[in-house]
C-alpha cells in the first residue's frame, strides 16, 4: 500500500492510501482545488478516488469534502460527525455505524477499513486502520490520549500515521489564551510528543515499521524535537531508527 500525505497540520490534513485497485482519502482538510493539485502531483487522478473517510468534523479535516460532489465520491463519517459536515450531496453521505458498540468493517475496492474511537472535542471522532491483505496502516490524528482500545486496534500495523502535536512546555509558555492551552493539553485535545512516543513504545515491534509523525503545531512544537522524543523512547526498547523502523516527520 502506498501512502501519500497530501496535507498535515492545523492548516489542513489529508492522507491518500493507494493499492493496485483503488485510492481512498482519510480526511480532506484543505481546499478541493489543492487536493486535486496534490493528487495529480503524486500521480493520482481525482476521479480514481473510491471513498473519503472523515476522522472528525473540524475544518482542518473537512474543508475539501465538497470534492466528493464533483467526482461522485462516497464520504464516510460517524453519525455524530455528520452533524458538523455540510456541502456533501445527500446520496454520497455514508455513515460509519456501530454494531453492539463496535464499529463495523467496510470493504472499499478490497481495502478493509476499520474504525476506532478517539478522544477529541468533537461529536464522535474516530481513527482508522486500513488493510489490503498484506499491509495494515493505522491513522490516528487528533486525540488527547491513546487508550488500550486504540492500542489494540492499531497493533500489528506496518505503517503508523500518528499525530505528535505539541511539547507541553511550549504550550504553557506560549501566547494562547489559557482556555486554548487547557483544551490542547486535555484528554480531549491533542497528543504531546511524549504521549505519542509512549504509544509507539507499545506498538512498534522492530520489524521495519514506518512511522509518520503528523499534525505538528507550528507554534508549539519542532520537527526535530518530535522526532528525537520518539527515537529516544524506542531506543529504550532497543530499537534504532533505520535498523528496526523508519521515521518521517511530516
Protein Blocks (a to p, Z undefined) as FASTA:
>chain_A
ZZddfbgcjkbccdddddfkbccdehjfbcfklmmmmmmmnopafklpfbdcdfbfcfkl
mmmmmmmmmnopacdddfklmmmgghiafklpccdddeehiacdddeehiacdddddddd
dfbdcdddddehjaccdddfbdfbdcfklmmmmgoiabdcdddfbafklmmmmmbdfklm
mmmmmmklccdfklmmmmmmmmpgonopacddehiafklccfklmmmmmmmmmmmnopae
hkloccddZZ
